[in-house]
């Protein structure tokens, strides 16, 4: 790591943490336009009858492109569990450095919050969104567990458990693992391979969903000494590896309808593979990572070396760059530091840009660079918390080295 960037990273984290203390832990969200009754109906119409739906969603899209602060007219500020998990992880990383007790208390605070915001109708610990999520496959009701959210809470509890060895965290970790094994559906896709569902109620074959589940169950299988987790993890992992395209990319889904390739979902898949490889030294993961990173560095960065949202976009977009892409790029490059020279080079460019252009005077980060101006609405899930966690992770790794 370029040592000249370490001090700016520390300052950025400190300024953001001060902003978070003052702003509070609820925010608007990327989905605020469509989380309420009006926006939800408009989005559902868009999926059902696109020719009519495009008119219904036009005011939201216009606002997103030109007046993003108007999202407050459509829905309320909320607490997002996935953000709380990222904040817990970020402070847990900081707790292993200076001012350890203060940062540890903040991490524990967010874990306690997660204990209160779990999906209430499920026996075991799990998390989803606090709003009805309208998708192309239908409405996912508020409180439905998501395999793309729960693993972050798992990592947060595990990370703090490694610090304090508290039995209550271990009990929650065991509960999350049981939920992840029992409550999601598996669709056979080939020899020793199956795709995980996104929620307990669908049969989708979203690639990153299986990658998340494969990682969580691999981790739980090792840390809890449970072979049953490892067996299911291996099947989900095989699906992810078999779904990789010849050029090294992954489509969003293997169903043939959602074949877009974007930045942060690509990072999700590669991150999961990198974590699994760290745990079990998996040759298949290693080969897929080699091919995936080659595609990623060649196709998902622009001529300035900055994250590009899509290689193949599913629809017209209203923005040039996305904070979420920066956060996940930093996470991935930190995980794979030293292995891919081109990725290491791009990391320096990404860090320099996010530290100089994206952080506002109040300490929060801009959410998107639009075609005309910025979306300056700070959204914990999109992606204030993810960037905070990524910078804390990078700083922790630099301190360890």
N, C-alpha and C positions, 0 to 999 in steps of 0.2 A: 504494500500500500504506500502511495505517495504521502510521506510524512507531512508535507505542506498542507494536506487536506485534513489532517487529524484535528487541528485546532478549530478550523471552521465547522467541522462536524460536531465537535463538543459544544461550540457556541450555538449551533443550530438546534441541537437537542435541548439545551438549557432554555433557549428562548421559546421553543415550542412547549416545553413542559410548563413554563410560567404562563403561557397563553392558555393551555388546557386547564390549569387551576382556576383561571379567571373566567373562562368561557363556560365551563361546565361539561358534563359528559353526555349530553343529548345534542342532537343536531338534525338538520334536514338531511335528505339522502338523495342519491342518484335516482331512486325510484319514487321520490316524493310526488312527482307529477302524476304518477299512475297508482299510488297507494290508496288514495281515497275513492269514494264511490263514483264521482264524476270521471276522474282520470281512468279508473279501472274499467268502467263501461266503454270509454272511448278506445282504450287499448284492446279490449276484447272484441269490439267491432272491427278494429283494424285487422286482427287475425282472422276473424270469421268472414268479413266481406271487405277486402282491401280497398276496393274502389270507393266505398263509402267511409271506411275507417280512416283513410288518409285525411279526409276532411275533418273528422272528429278529433284526430290527434294533432292537427296542424297548429292550433294555438299553443299547445305544450311544446312542440318542436320549435316554433318561432321563439317562444320564451327562452328555451334552453340555449338557443343560438345567440340571442340578442339581449335578453333581460333575465339571466339565470336567477337573480335574486327573487323573481316573482314565483318561484316554486313554493314559497311560503303561503301563497294563495290556495294551493291545492292540497296540502297535507300539513301535519304538525311535526314538530321536532320530537325525536324518539331516541331511546337508548338502543344501540345495536349490539347484540352479543358478540358478533365477530370482531367488532371494534374493541370491545372490552377485553377480549382474549388477546388481541394484538398489543393493547396497552399493558396488560399483565406481563406478556413476554418481554416487551421493551424494558419495563422497569426491573424485571428479573435479571436481564442482562446487565443493567446499570448497577444492580445490587451486588454484583460480583466485582465491582470496582470501588471507587471512592464514594463517600456518603452512603455506605451500604445499607444502614438501618432505615434511612428515610426512603430509599428506593424500594427496599424490601416491603416496607409497610404499604407503599402504593401498589405494588404487585399483589399483595394479599388482599387489599381493598377490592381490586378488580376481580379477583377470584371469588370473594364473598358475594359480589354483585352477580357474577355468573351463577352462583348457587341459587340465587333468587329468581333468575330469568330463564331457567331451563324450561323446556316444553312441559307444561303442567300435566298433560294427560298420559305421559309415558312413565313406565316403571323406572327405567334407568335414565341417567343423565344424558341429555341431548339438547340441541339448540337449533333454532331456525330464524326466520324473520318475524318481526313484530307487526307485520301488515300482510294483507292478502296480496299475493304476488301473481299477477296475471301474466301467463306465458303462452307460447304458441300451442302448448299441449293442454291448456286449461288453467284454472285458478288453483294455486297452492295456498291453502288457508293459513292465516296467522297461527303460529305455534306448531307448524309442521316441521319435524326435524329435517335438516339438510346435511348430506354427507360432505358438502363443501363448506359448512360452517363448523360442525362439531369437532373435526380434527384440530382446529385451532385452539378450541377450549381444552382439548386433550393435551396438546403441547404445552399450553400455559400451566395447567395443573402439574404436569410432569416436570416442567422446568423448575417450578417453585418447590416441588417435592425434593428435587435433587439438592436444593439449598437447605431446607429445614427438616426433611425426613418426617413430616407430620403425617400421622396415620389417617387423618380425615381426608387429606389430599389423595392418599393411596386408595382409599375406599371409593372416591369419586372416579379415579382413573380406572379402577376395575369395572365400575358401573358403565362408564363410557365405552369401554371395550366390549362389554356384553351387549350393549345397545347396538354397536356397530356390527357385531357379528350376527345378531338375531333379527334385527328390525328392518334390514334392507333386502331387497330381492336380488337374486342372481339369475341372469339369463345366459344359458350356455351358448358360447360363440365358436367353439372349436375344441381341439384336443387340449385337455387340462386348462381350459380358459373359460371365464364367465365374466359378464359385465355387471357391475353393481348398479342398482337403481339410484336415482338422485334423491328420492324421498322413499319412505316405506310403502308408497302407494302406486308407483309407476314402474314401467319396464323399459325406460329409456336407456340408451347406451352412450351416454355422455362420457367422453374419454377422461376428463379430469376428475369426474366423480369416482371412477374406478381407481384412478391413481391415488386420490386421497384415501380411499378405503384400504387399498393395498399398503400404503405407508402406515396408517394408524394400526392396522392389525399386525403388520410386521413388528412394529415397535412394541405393541402390547404383548405379542407372542414372546418376544425376547425378554422384556422387562418383567413380565408376569409369569414367565416359564410355562406358557400354554400353547401346545402344538396345534390346538384346534383353530387358533387365530392364524397361525402360519399357513395352515392348509388353505384356508379361504383367501388369504392374502396372495398366495402364489397363483391362484386361479385368476384373480383380478389383475395381478401384475402381468400374467401371460396375455390377457386381453389387451392391455395397454401396449405391450411390446408388439403384438401382432397387428395392432391398429396403426402403427407408424407407417407413413407413406414412403415410397421408394426414395423420395428426395429428402427424407429425414423429418418431415413435418407431421403434425397431427391435425386432423380436422377437429372441430368442436365435438362432433358426434359421429358415431359409426353407422348411423341410420340412413345416411344418404341424402337427408334433407337439409341438415345444418352443417354444410361443408366449408364454412368460413374458417380462416386461420388468423388468429389475432395474437397480440403480444402477451397479455398477462395470462391467458389460458395456456399458452405454450409454456410460459414460466411455471405455472402450477404443475404441469405434467413433469417437466424437467426437474423441478424442485423435489417432487415426490420420489422420482427415480434416484436422484442424488442422495436423498436421505436413506432410502432403502439400501443403496449400495454401501453407504457408510456403516449400516447396521450388519449386513450379511455378505458384503463383497460379492455381488451378483454380476457375473460376466455379461449376461443379457442386458442388464441395466447399463453397464459400462458402454457396451457397443451402441445401445440406443441413445445414450447421452452424447457420445461422440458425433453421431449422425445428426441428432437433434440440435446440438449447439452449432454445428456447421451451418445448418439451415437457418437457425435463429440469428446468428451474427451476419449472415449474408442477406437476409430478406426482411428482417424486422427492425432495421435501423435505417434512418435516412442518410442523405449525403453528408450531413453534419455529424453523423455518428450518434444521433439521438433516437430514442425509442419511437418506432412507427406503430400506430395502433393496429393496422391490419396488413397482411399480405393480400388477402382476399376478403374484402368487406362484404357483409351480408346485406347492407343497405347503405343509403346515403348518410354520411355523418356530418355533424356540425362543428367538429373540432379538429385541430391539427395534432395535438398531443394530449396525453392523459397522465395525471399524477400516478394513477395505479400502475401504469407501465413502468414508470421510473422506480417505484417502490419494489416491484417484483423483479425488475432487472438487477437492482442492488442486492436483493435477497439471493437470487440465483448466482450472480457473479461472486458473491461472498462465499457461498457454499462450495463453489468450484474453483476458488481462488488458486492461481498458480498452475492450473491444468490446461487452460486454453489461452494462449497469449492474446488473441484477438479479443476475447471476452474481457480479459484484464484491461486491455487498452480502452475498450468502450466504457468500462466501468468508470474510469477516470473522467471521461468526457461527460458522462451522465451525472456524476457527482458534482462536477464543476458547474454544470448548468442548473441543477436543482438547487444548489446552495446559493447561486448568484441571482437567479431569475424567479424562482418559484416561491421562496419564503417571503411573506409580507412583513411590513414593519411591526405588526402586532405579534409575530411569532408563528402564526398559522401559515399553511401552504395553500397556494392556488390549486384549484381542483382540475382545471382544464385550460389549455391554451386554445382558444376558439379561432376561427378564421378571422374574426374581428374582435380583438380584445381577449379578455380572460373571463373565466368563470371563477370568481373569487369567493364563492360561498363555501365555507369550511364544512366538510361532511366527514364525520368520523369513519364511516365505512368506505368512503370514496375520496381519497384514500389517506386521510390524515394519519390514522392509526397504523396503516401498513407502512407508510414512509417512516414514521417514528420508530417502529419496530426494526425496519431494515437498517436504519442508521445506527441504532443501538447494537444490533447484531454485528454490523461491520466494525464498530468501535470496539466491541468485546473481542472479536477475533483479532483485531490489530493489537490490542493490549496483551492478548494471550501469546502472540507471536513476538 
